[in-house]
Amino acid sequence: MNWDQIQGKWKQLKGSAKVRWAKLTDSDVELINGRREQLVGLLQERYGIAKEQAEKQVNDWAVSLQEEPAGTRRRKAG
């Protein structure tokens, strides 16, 4: 799924993001509001990871949204 689609469907996808990244708070998810760079920045902050690693996780998540049927997105980041 491309980022424009994710941004447009953020209300539906924010639960998937919270499952994937359990350290994100409800406030974080609202703050992100579908913005990729905001998500990358918060992942760096919450997980203490480099920008490149956060970007890879975000890219992998976006790809997984295309591959998995709705309702089966249950993978958490480490």
N, C-alpha and C positions, 0 to 999 in steps of 0.2 A: 504494500500500500504506500502510495507516495505521501509526502508530508502535507500537501494541500488537503488530501482526503482525510488524513488523521486530524488535522486542525478543524475541518468541517464537522467531523464526527466526535469531537473531543468529549462531549457529554456522555456518549455511549462507551467511549474507550477509556475514560479515566479510571474505571474500576479495574480494567485489565492492567493499566499502568501501576495501580496500587498493589495488585497481586504480584506483579513482576518485581516491583521495588517496594518492599514492605516498609522501608524506612521513610518513605514519603508520607507526609501527613495529609489530612484533608485540606488544610490550608495551602500546603505545597501544590497539591493537584489543582486547586482553584487558581492559584497564582500562575501556574504554568499555562492554563487556558489554551492548550494546543500549540504553544510556541516551543519549537524544537530547542532553540538555544537556552531557553529558560529551564527546560527539562535537563539538558546536558549540565548546566551550571549547578542545579540542585543535586543531581546525582554525584557530581564531584564533591560537593559540600557534605552530603549525607553519608556517602560511602568512602570518602577520603581517597578518591581515585583520580588519575590523570584525565585531562580533557579527552585525549585520544581513546582511552578505555571507555569513558562515558559515551562518547560518540559511537563507538562500536556497539555498545549495548543498546543504544537507541536505534541504530540501524538494524541490528538483529531483531529487535522487537517489532519494528515496522515491517520487516520481511515476514516475520512469524504471523502477523495479522492477516496476511494474504493466504498463508499456507494452512492455517487451522480453522476448522469450522467454528462458527459462533458458539460461545458457551464452553469451549474446551481450553481456553487460555488460562493456564494455571501454573506457569513457570515463574519461579522467583530468581532474582539475581543473587549472586553470592557476594 
